[in-house]
Amino acid sequence: MQLTKRDFLKTVGTASAAAGFGVALPARLSAASPIKRTGKPRLNLSLAAYSFRDYFNTATHAQNRAADAKVIDMHGFIDYCADHELEGAELTSYYLDQNIEQAELIALKRHAFLRGIAISGTAVGNEFTLPKGEKRDAQVAHVKKWISNAAIMGAPHVRVFAGGTNGQSLKQAQALCIEALEEVGEYAGKHGIFLGIENHGGIVAEAGSLLEIVKASRSDWVGINLDTGNFHTDDVYGDIARCVPYTVNVQLKVEIKPLGAKQKSRANVDRLARILRAGGYQGFVALEYEAATDPWVAVPKWLAQLREAIG
């Protein structure tokens, strides 16, 4: 019987098991290589629905808005992106029915196409570092569900999280995350969907651990969802540059908070665009607005600045 790549990797040996959890770091022949792209860098402007997180008619989290505030649904968000002449719209799953029917996913796909908008991706909330058991299985199942949903609505990318250590060592948590990424990465590949693990605190708060996990996943469908506002290190721009070669999607924040800073400061979007180009990135750059100013006022202004920066 011929061994598959997965079977072979299982037989060539594993690193030491994580004490008390029965988790072993997956065996690897070599680290995954940076994404191979041909041609010149291309930056396509998108907008994350999370930018209007307080103004959707449905949400999986608490919202804070005035009683008379403008409220939109996801069809309205697609219209907003089209009206502002964007290339893409990131349809964050938090603002869709969590039991959304296939017909509605297809309706969103149709609406976006007719408005000339690409659905650049979606995003889920998950935790891959939970110990093995029902709760962890539910996290994996949740991500798989949204991979299937993404495929139906024509979104080529799903943003995922890693998680915290949950009382484990960093290596134990990394092993659990890598194992989950392998499983969902295989599922995503069968559907033609990229997974981007975001630098979102926890075990991926720093570039080194994030890169270690992505390289260990050894999947052609797993990369980094690079959030430019989520590194709180002493070299934010340097850490961003380190991650670009493995990046499959960018969420650009208008503020950064380096190590030791008491408050956030304005991000240098021109510098960010230069870093992405220098790293050979080709793909969507989604504005994910989180600053204090009302997004209805601030987002159009930032989109104009980003359009000028990315060309």
N, C-alpha and C positions, 0 to 999 in steps of 0.2 A: 504493500500500500504506500502510495506517495504521500509524504508529509506536506501539509500546508505550511505557509510561512508562520501562521499562528501556532500550529502544533510544534514546529521546530523550535520557536522561541521558548515554548514551555518546557522543552526537553533539554535545552542547553544549560539549564541551571538558573537559579535565582539568587538574589542577595539574601542576607539573613532576614529571617522572619521578624516582624514587629512584635515585640514581647507583649503577650496578653491579648493580642488581637488576631493572631493567625494570619497576618498580612505580610506578603513578601513583595519587595520591589520587583517589578517585571524585568525579566532578563532582556538584554539588549545586545545586538551585534555591534551597533555603533550609534552615535547620536544622529538624530534627524538633521538634515541639512536645511539651510535657509531656502525659502520659496524661490523657485526658478521662474523668472519672468523674462520675456523678450520685449524689446522695444523700449521706448522712452517712458519715464514716469508720467502717470496720468492721475490727476486728482479730481474726482467727481463729487460735487457738492450735494449733500443730503441733509436731512433734518430728523432728529430723533423725536418721536412722540413724547418721550419723557420730558422734553422741554416745556410741555404744557400739562404736566402731571396733575395740577390742581384743577384743570378745566375740562376734563373728559367726563362724559355722562356716566361712565362706569370705571371703577378702579379697584385693584386688589389691595390698595393701601389707603390710609387716611388722607383726606384732602383738606386744603385750607383755602377757601375763597369766599368772597362776599356773596350775600344772598342773591344779588342782582348781577353777578358776574356772567360773562359770556361763557356758554358751555358748548362743547363740540363732541361729535362722535368720530370714529375713525374715517368715515367717508369725508367728513368735513375737514379732517386733518390732511387727507390726500388733496382735497381742493386747495387748502392753504399752501401746500408745497407747490402745486401747479401754478397757483396765482403768483407765487414768488419766484417762478421760473427756475426751480431746482431740478436737478437730474434724478434725485431719488427721495424716498420717504421711508424712514425706519419705523415700522409698526410695532412698537413695544407691546408685548403680550399682556402687560398689566392692564391695558385699556381695552381689551377685548373680552368678551364672554369666555370664561375659562372652560366652558363646555360648548364652544362655538361649533356650529354645524358646518358641514362641508359646503353647503349652498352659500353661506355667508362668506366663507373664505374665497369662494369663486367670485362672488359679487364684488369683493374688495379688489381682487385681481383684475376683473373686468373694468371697474371704475378707474383704477390706476392706469390701465392701458389706454383707456379712452381719454384720459387727461394728459397722456404723454409722460407719465411718471413711472420710473422703475421702483418696485418695492425692494429697497436695498437690503433689507433684513428684518429680523425681529429679535427680541431679547427676552430671556426668561430669568426668573429667580430660582436658584437651586443651591444645594450644598452637597458636594461630592465627598466630603471628608468625614461624614458620619460613620460610626462603626457598622459593620455588616449586620443587616437585619431588616425588618420591615420598613423602618423609616428611610433607610438608605435606598432600598429597592424602590420606594415611592418617588424619591428624588430622580432616580434614573428613568423611571417610567414617565415622569412629568416632562423631562427633557425630550425623551423619544416622542411623546405626544406632540410637542411643539415642533420637532423636526418634521413630522408628518404634516402638520398644519402648514409649516413653511413651504413644503414642497407643493402643496395644493394651491396656495396663494401666490406662488412664484417668487418667494423670498429665498435668495441663494445662501443666506447666512443667518445663523442663530448665535447670539451672544450668550455665553454661559459663565457661571461663577465657579470658583474652587471651593472656598469655605475656610473656616478657621481650624485650629488644631484640636478643638474639642477635648482637651485634657490629654492629648497624645503628644508624642514628640513630633517635630517637624517632619522627620523622615517617615514616620508612620502615616501622618496626614498626607504627605506627598504620594506615598504608595497607594493609598485609597483613592486619591484623586486621579492618578495615572490609570489605575485599573478601571475606574468609571469612564474616563475619557476614551480608553480603548474600546469599551463596549458601545458607548454612544457614538463614537467616531466611526466604528464599523457600520452601525445603523445609518448614520448620516451619509456615509459614502454611497450606500445602496440607493439613497434618495437624491444624490447629487447635491448635498447641502454641506456647506462649510460650517465648522464650529469654531468660534473665537472665544478663548478663555480670557476673561478680562482681568487686568491688574486692579483688583477690587479688594484691597486689604487682605487680612487673614494670611494664609500661606503664600499669597502672591503679591504681598505689599511691596516687595522689592524685586527688581528686575532679575537678579540672579536665580531666585527660586522659581519665578515664572518661566524663565528660559529653560531651566532644568526640567520642569514638568513637560513643557511643550516638546522639547527635544526627545524626552523619554517616551512620549506617546507614539512616535514613529507612525503616524497616520498622515496620509496625503490630504486628509480632510480636516485636520486640527491645526489651528494656528492661534495667533494672539488677536484679541479684540483690544486694541490699544486705546486706552482712555488717557488723554494727555493731562488730565487734572488729578489723577489718582496716585502718582508717585509723590510721596512726601519725604524725599531723600535730600542729601546735600548736593546732588547733581541731577535735578529733574530732567533737564534737556538731554544730558548725556545718557540717562537711563532710557529715555524715549528712543534715542538714536540706536541704542543696543537692541531694542525690540523690533525695530522697523523691518529687518529682513525676514522676520517670522510672522509679520502682521497680515491678517486677512480682512480686517475692517478697522476703521479709525473712528472713535468718538471724540470730538474735539471740544474741550472745555475752555471757557474764556478766562478762567482763573487757575492759578497754581498756588500751592502752599509748600515751599521747600522746608526741609528739616530745620527746626528752631524758629521758624516764623510764627509770630503771634496771630497773624491773620492772613487771609488769602490776598494775593496781588494779581494784577492784570497779566494775563498771558501774552507773550509775544507771538502773535499768530503768524507774522511774517517769518519768524525764526522756525516755528513749527512746520510751516510749508516747506522751507528750505531743507529741514531735516528729513521730511518725508521724501522729497525729491532725491536728496543725496543717497537715501537708502533704497532708491529704485522702486518705491511703492507705486502701485497702480490699483486704483479701486476707489471706493467711496470714503469720503470724509464727512461724517454726520455731525453737525452741530448738536451737542447735547447741553442745552443751556440750564444752568443751576444757580446763576447769580441772583442777587436780591431784587433787582429792578423787574417790574412787571414784564413777563415775556411778550405780551402783546405789543409792548412798546420797544423792548430791547432786541428781540429776535430779528426783526427786519434790519436793524442797524448792524447787528453782528453778521448777518448773512451778506450784507453789502461789503463789509470789511473782509470777510473770508473769500468772497468771490474775487476781490481784488488781489488777495494774497496768493490764492492758488492758481489764478490766471484762467 
